[in-house]
Amino acid sequence: MSQRILIWDIPTRIFHWLLAVSFAGAFLTAESERYRDIHVVLGYTLLGLIAFRLVWGFVGSRYARFRSFLFKPGEIAAYVTSLLKAKPAHYMGHNPAGSVAVFALLALGLLTGLAGVIVFQDSGGDALEELHEMAAYAMLAVVALHVAGVVLSSVMHRENLVRSMITGLKSGLPNEGIRRAHAWLGVIMLASVVAFWLGYPATGPTPQNVNVTQAEHPHADD
């Protein structure tokens, strides 16, 4: 008998929403010198979250592991076709289309973040800065497609996938759920990110600020 069961553990859910907040905030502050520090700290947060997700994809709970949503190209094509026919197959974890979005977001997020770190250190030149910007816009496009897919799947399956990523619950058989939510790890994740956000301004001046300081006080180290 179908009932509400736990599918998404707490670390996976916290990762999902913190990644969304970090990317949105970093994207919106990308062109602002005034909010440059916010852009940078959110970029570092995004990289840290992706690093965690890469590890959690191998050691996490059942539906968080990459092997649970590794689909062959034929399976992905068949699922997309079933969507177009309004008869999509149901999956407890990520469906084939969702899996493509997950891997694309991880790859683009990693590329955007690493390029941004190098640009922040005044290295890489204009080419890397353009790569950083292009990767960010590509990630935005994937996010838009992902959101559209979530809405479409929610309507077709008559289940609120956004709510599922908040509560971690879906309707299914008891043996299809996960046993532990790993709440302790979720608390550590959230506390670490908040501590990083609060402590970042005290970690030291940005390279731009260092250059300005040295220009104003050329003999400060004498």
Buried (B, 14 or more C-beta within 10 A) or exposed (E): EEEEBBBBBBBBBBBBEBBBBBBEBBBEBBEEEEBBBBBBBBBBBBBBBBEBBEEBBEEBBBBBBBEBBEBEEEBBEBBBEBBEEEEBEEBBBBBBBBBBBBBBBBBBBBBBBBBBBBBBEEEBEEEBBEBBBBBBEBBBEBBEBBEEBBEBBBEBBEEBBEEBBEBBBBBBEEEBBBEEBBEEBBEEBBEEBEEBBEEBEEEEEBEEEEEEEEEEEEEEEE
